[in-house]
Amino acid sequence: MPDDREQAIRERAYSIWEHQGCPAGHSLDHWLQAETEIENDEALGIRHEGKLEPPPPAGPGDLEC
């Protein structure tokens, strides 16, 4: 796992932990949730620097000239 991806997961897990009121004993749950969210973002073409990349065109009619 690349360091930048791991860092994005770590930051998202921390955010989830804070949002849930900083509960103890749920770090693995937060990590797995963050990992899933990051994977979903990557699949949708969302970069973690807050920039959105358009998804690849679905067909010939979707290409822009």
N, CA, C and O atoms as CSV, one atom per row, in Angstrom:
chain,resi,resn,atom,element,x,y,z
A,1,MET,N,N,0.852,-1.172,0.000
A,1,MET,CA,C,0.000,0.000,0.000
A,1,MET,C,C,0.900,1.238,0.000
A,1,MET,O,O,1.757,1.379,0.872
A,2,PRO,N,N,0.711,2.130,-0.967
A,2,PRO,CA,C,1.552,3.330,-1.019
A,2,PRO,C,C,1.379,4.188,0.238
A,2,PRO,O,O,0.315,4.202,0.857
A,3,ASP,N,N,2.435,4.892,0.594
A,3,ASP,CA,C,2.409,5.715,1.799
A,3,ASP,C,C,1.326,6.776,1.758
A,3,ASP,O,O,0.678,7.026,2.774
A,4,ASP,N,N,1.106,7.424,0.582
A,4,ASP,CA,C,0.103,8.483,0.509
A,4,ASP,C,C,-1.305,7.917,0.681
A,4,ASP,O,O,-2.167,8.572,1.267
A,5,ARG,N,N,-1.545,6.714,0.179
A,5,ARG,CA,C,-2.851,6.082,0.350
A,5,ARG,C,C,-3.058,5.702,1.812
A,5,ARG,O,O,-4.135,5.912,2.369
A,6,GLU,N,N,-2.031,5.150,2.421
A,6,GLU,CA,C,-2.126,4.786,3.837
A,6,GLU,C,C,-2.369,6.030,4.691
A,6,GLU,O,O,-3.150,5.989,5.642
A,7,GLN,N,N,-1.711,7.116,4.359
A,7,GLN,CA,C,-1.912,8.368,5.095
A,7,GLN,C,C,-3.338,8.872,4.918
A,7,GLN,O,O,-3.941,9.360,5.874
A,8,ALA,N,N,-3.884,8.762,3.712
A,8,ALA,CA,C,-5.268,9.185,3.469
A,8,ALA,C,C,-6.231,8.346,4.306
A,8,ALA,O,O,-7.191,8.877,4.865
A,9,ILE,N,N,-5.982,7.053,4.395
A,9,ILE,CA,C,-6.817,6.171,5.211
A,9,ILE,C,C,-6.691,6.549,6.681
A,9,ILE,O,O,-7.689,6.619,7.398
A,10,ARG,N,N,-5.473,6.790,7.122
A,10,ARG,CA,C,-5.232,7.159,8.528
A,10,ARG,C,C,-5.997,8.438,8.888
A,10,ARG,O,O,-6.639,8.515,9.936
A,11,GLU,N,N,-5.918,9.438,8.002
A,11,GLU,CA,C,-6.593,10.711,8.266
A,11,GLU,C,C,-8.105,10.546,8.254
A,11,GLU,O,O,-8.801,11.142,9.076
A,12,ARG,N,N,-8.616,9.742,7.331
A,12,ARG,CA,C,-10.058,9.517,7.271
A,12,ARG,C,C,-10.519,8.734,8.499
A,12,ARG,O,O,-11.574,9.042,9.055
A,13,ALA,N,N,-9.765,7.740,8.933
A,13,ALA,CA,C,-10.120,6.978,10.129
A,13,ALA,C,C,-10.154,7.886,11.357
A,13,ALA,O,O,-11.033,7.749,12.209
A,14,TYR,N,N,-9.210,8.802,11.449
A,14,TYR,CA,C,-9.181,9.748,12.570
A,14,TYR,C,C,-10.411,10.646,12.539
A,14,TYR,O,O,-11.013,10.926,13.575
A,15,SER,N,N,-10.776,11.093,11.346
A,15,SER,CA,C,-11.960,11.931,11.191
A,15,SER,C,C,-13.226,11.182,11.609
A,15,SER,O,O,-14.100,11.745,12.268
A,16,ILE,N,N,-13.315,9.919,11.222
A,16,ILE,CA,C,-14.459,9.089,11.610
A,16,ILE,C,C,-14.493,8.948,13.134
A,16,ILE,O,O,-15.550,9.076,13.752
A,17,TRP,N,N,-13.345,8.687,13.725
A,17,TRP,CA,C,-13.236,8.539,15.183
A,17,TRP,C,C,-13.715,9.814,15.888
A,17,TRP,O,O,-14.482,9.750,16.849
A,18,GLU,N,N,-13.255,10.968,15.400
A,18,GLU,CA,C,-13.673,12.242,15.995
A,18,GLU,C,C,-15.180,12.445,15.837
A,18,GLU,O,O,-15.867,12.835,16.781
A,19,HIS,N,N,-15.682,12.174,14.629
A,19,HIS,CA,C,-17.105,12.369,14.344
A,19,HIS,C,C,-17.983,11.500,15.243
A,19,HIS,O,O,-19.099,11.890,15.586
A,20,GLN,N,N,-17.489,10.341,15.619
A,20,GLN,CA,C,-18.248,9.428,16.474
A,20,GLN,C,C,-18.046,9.704,17.963
A,20,GLN,O,O,-18.511,8.937,18.806
A,21,GLY,N,N,-17.361,10.788,18.284
A,21,GLY,CA,C,-17.198,11.170,19.682
A,21,GLY,C,C,-15.984,10.586,20.364
A,21,GLY,O,O,-15.944,10.516,21.592
A,22,CYS,N,N,-14.992,10.166,19.601
A,22,CYS,CA,C,-13.721,9.652,20.110
A,22,CYS,C,C,-13.870,8.403,20.992
A,22,CYS,O,O,-13.281,8.337,22.070
A,23,PRO,N,N,-14.654,7.416,20.540
A,23,PRO,CA,C,-14.819,6.213,21.357
A,23,PRO,C,C,-13.559,5.362,21.378
A,23,PRO,O,O,-12.841,5.261,20.383
A,24,ALA,N,N,-13.306,4.758,22.516
A,24,ALA,CA,C,-12.151,3.867,22.649
A,24,ALA,C,C,-12.515,2.467,22.149
A,24,ALA,O,O,-13.670,2.051,22.232
A,25,GLY,N,N,-11.521,1.751,21.634
A,25,GLY,CA,C,-11.701,0.358,21.287
A,25,GLY,C,C,-12.309,0.080,19.924
A,25,GLY,O,O,-12.704,-1.053,19.647
A,26,HIS,N,N,-12.392,1.087,19.071
A,26,HIS,CA,C,-13.000,0.882,17.751
A,26,HIS,C,C,-12.056,1.258,16.616
A,26,HIS,O,O,-12.503,1.529,15.502
A,27,SER,N,N,-10.771,1.277,16.888
A,27,SER,CA,C,-9.813,1.736,15.874
A,27,SER,C,C,-9.837,0.866,14.616
A,27,SER,O,O,-9.726,1.386,13.506
A,28,LEU,N,N,-9.979,-0.437,14.777
A,28,LEU,CA,C,-10.033,-1.309,13.605
A,28,LEU,C,C,-11.285,-1.029,12.774
A,28,LEU,O,O,-11.222,-0.997,11.545
A,29,ASP,N,N,-12.415,-0.828,13.440
A,29,ASP,CA,C,-13.646,-0.486,12.733
A,29,ASP,C,C,-13.478,0.807,11.939
A,29,ASP,O,O,-13.889,0.895,10.782
A,30,HIS,N,N,-12.870,1.806,12.571
A,30,HIS,CA,C,-12.665,3.089,11.905
A,30,HIS,C,C,-11.709,2.940,10.721
A,30,HIS,O,O,-11.928,3.528,9.662
A,31,TRP,N,N,-10.660,2.158,10.905
A,31,TRP,CA,C,-9.693,1.935,9.831
A,31,TRP,C,C,-10.367,1.255,8.638
A,31,TRP,O,O,-10.193,1.678,7.495
A,32,LEU,N,N,-11.132,0.205,8.911
A,32,LEU,CA,C,-11.783,-0.531,7.823
A,32,LEU,C,C,-12.818,0.324,7.110
A,32,LEU,O,O,-12.952,0.242,5.889
A,33,GLN,N,N,-13.552,1.143,7.854
A,33,GLN,CA,C,-14.522,2.042,7.233
A,33,GLN,C,C,-13.804,3.064,6.355
A,33,GLN,O,O,-14.227,3.338,5.232
A,34,ALA,N,N,-12.723,3.618,6.873
A,34,ALA,CA,C,-11.956,4.603,6.111
A,34,ALA,C,C,-11.367,3.972,4.859
A,34,ALA,O,O,-11.391,4.581,3.789
A,35,GLU,N,N,-10.843,2.767,4.979
A,35,GLU,CA,C,-10.262,2.073,3.842
A,35,GLU,C,C,-11.316,1.842,2.754
A,35,GLU,O,O,-11.046,2.028,1.567
A,36,THR,N,N,-12.506,1.440,3.168
A,36,THR,CA,C,-13.598,1.230,2.217
A,36,THR,C,C,-13.979,2.538,1.536
A,36,THR,O,O,-14.187,2.571,0.323
A,37,GLU,N,N,-14.070,3.609,2.306
A,37,GLU,CA,C,-14.431,4.904,1.725
A,37,GLU,C,C,-13.373,5.386,0.737
A,37,GLU,O,O,-13.708,5.911,-0.325
A,38,ILE,N,N,-12.108,5.212,1.079
A,38,ILE,CA,C,-11.024,5.623,0.181
A,38,ILE,C,C,-11.067,4.788,-1.094
A,38,ILE,O,O,-10.905,5.326,-2.190
A,39,GLU,N,N,-11.283,3.489,-0.967
A,39,GLU,CA,C,-11.379,2.627,-2.148
A,39,GLU,C,C,-12.548,3.049,-3.038
A,39,GLU,O,O,-12.422,3.068,-4.263
A,40,ASN,N,N,-13.678,3.386,-2.428
A,40,ASN,CA,C,-14.831,3.850,-3.200
A,40,ASN,C,C,-14.511,5.165,-3.907
A,40,ASN,O,O,-14.860,5.347,-5.073
A,41,ASP,N,N,-13.852,6.075,-3.205
A,41,ASP,CA,C,-13.452,7.347,-3.819
A,41,ASP,C,C,-12.542,7.099,-5.020
A,41,ASP,O,O,-12.704,7.719,-6.071
A,42,GLU,N,N,-11.587,6.190,-4.854
A,42,GLU,CA,C,-10.662,5.878,-5.947
A,42,GLU,C,C,-11.411,5.291,-7.138
A,42,GLU,O,O,-11.107,5.615,-8.287
A,43,ALA,N,N,-12.378,4.439,-6.870
A,43,ALA,CA,C,-13.161,3.828,-7.947
A,43,ALA,C,C,-13.981,4.871,-8.694
A,43,ALA,O,O,-14.231,4.731,-9.891
A,44,LEU,N,N,-14.398,5.914,-7.988
A,44,LEU,CA,C,-15.184,6.979,-8.608
A,44,LEU,C,C,-14.306,8.065,-9.221
A,44,LEU,O,O,-14.816,8.983,-9.864
A,45,GLY,N,N,-13.004,7.970,-9.030
A,45,GLY,CA,C,-12.090,8.948,-9.589
A,45,GLY,C,C,-11.900,10.177,-8.738
A,45,GLY,O,O,-11.520,11.229,-9.251
A,46,ILE,N,N,-12.156,10.070,-7.445
A,46,ILE,CA,C,-11.971,11.204,-6.545
A,46,ILE,C,C,-10.583,11.111,-5.927
A,46,ILE,O,O,-10.213,10.093,-5.342
A,47,ARG,N,N,-9.822,12.192,-6.067
A,47,ARG,CA,C,-8.492,12.199,-5.462
A,47,ARG,C,C,-8.599,12.782,-4.068
A,47,ARG,O,O,-9.495,13.578,-3.786
A,48,HIS,N,N,-7.695,12.392,-3.206
A,48,HIS,CA,C,-7.793,12.763,-1.804
A,48,HIS,C,C,-7.233,14.131,-1.476
A,48,HIS,O,O,-7.240,14.547,-0.317
A,49,GLU,N,N,-6.750,14.829,-2.482
A,49,GLU,CA,C,-6.345,16.201,-2.252
A,49,GLU,C,C,-7.542,17.126,-2.381
A,49,GLU,O,O,-7.394,18.348,-2.376
A,50,GLY,N,N,-8.730,16.542,-2.499
A,50,GLY,CA,C,-9.938,17.332,-2.609
A,50,GLY,C,C,-10.306,17.671,-4.040
A,50,GLY,O,O,-11.248,18.430,-4.270
A,51,LYS,N,N,-9.583,17.125,-5.008
A,51,LYS,CA,C,-9.865,17.390,-6.403
A,51,LYS,C,C,-10.621,16.208,-6.990
A,51,LYS,O,O,-10.384,15.056,-6.628
A,52,LEU,N,N,-11.522,16.511,-7.887
A,52,LEU,CA,C,-12.308,15.468,-8.523
A,52,LEU,C,C,-11.785,15.242,-9.927
A,52,LEU,O,O,-11.633,16.184,-10.704
A,53,GLU,N,N,-11.514,13.997,-10.243
A,53,GLU,CA,C,-11.130,13.629,-11.599
A,53,GLU,C,C,-12.349,13.036,-12.267
A,53,GLU,O,O,-13.040,12.218,-11.659
A,54,PRO,N,N,-12.633,13.414,-13.484
A,54,PRO,CA,C,-13.800,12.838,-14.142
A,54,PRO,C,C,-13.605,11.348,-14.381
A,54,PRO,O,O,-12.490,10.904,-14.654
A,55,PRO,N,N,-14.686,10.573,-14.280
A,55,PRO,CA,C,-14.562,9.149,-14.578
A,55,PRO,C,C,-14.298,8.955,-16.056
A,55,PRO,O,O,-14.598,9.842,-16.855
A,56,PRO,N,N,-13.738,7.809,-16.442
A,56,PRO,CA,C,-13.477,7.574,-17.853
A,56,PRO,C,C,-14.787,7.547,-18.630
A,56,PRO,O,O,-15.824,7.177,-18.080
A,57,PRO,N,N,-14.751,7.936,-19.910
A,57,PRO,CA,C,-15.968,7.948,-20.707
A,57,PRO,C,C,-16.585,6.536,-20.786
A,57,PRO,O,O,-15.878,5.530,-20.831
A,58,ALA,N,N,-17.907,6.503,-20.799
A,58,ALA,CA,C,-18.616,5.234,-20.826
A,58,ALA,C,C,-18.764,4.698,-22.243
A,58,ALA,O,O,-18.901,3.491,-22.437
A,59,GLY,N,N,-18.739,5.569,-23.217
A,59,GLY,CA,C,-18.936,5.131,-24.593
A,59,GLY,C,C,-18.504,6.210,-25.572
A,59,GLY,O,O,-18.087,7.291,-25.156
A,60,PRO,N,N,-18.598,5.931,-26.872
A,60,PRO,CA,C,-18.129,6.877,-27.882
A,60,PRO,C,C,-18.836,8.230,-27.807
A,60,PRO,O,O,-18.221,9.253,-28.110
A,61,GLY,N,N,-20.099,8.263,-27.416
A,61,GLY,CA,C,-20.821,9.526,-27.332
A,61,GLY,C,C,-20.375,10.407,-26.178
A,61,GLY,O,O,-20.721,11.588,-26.139
A,62,ASP,N,N,-19.618,9.861,-25.242
A,62,ASP,CA,C,-19.186,10.624,-24.070
A,62,ASP,C,C,-17.853,11.330,-24.278
A,62,ASP,O,O,-17.425,12.099,-23.417
A,63,LEU,N,N,-17.191,11.085,-25.401
A,63,LEU,CA,C,-15.892,11.713,-25.646
A,63,LEU,C,C,-16.082,13.180,-26.020
A,63,LEU,O,O,-16.981,13.535,-26.782
A,64,GLU,N,N,-15.221,14.010,-25.471
A,64,GLU,CA,C,-15.236,15.422,-25.818
A,64,GLU,C,C,-14.085,15.709,-26.770
A,64,GLU,O,O,-12.997,15.153,-26.624
A,65,CYS,N,N,-14.322,16.565,-27.731
A,65,CYS,CA,C,-13.284,16.907,-28.720
A,65,CYS,C,C,-12.565,18.163,-28.299
A,65,CYS,O,O,-11.657,18.617,-28.995
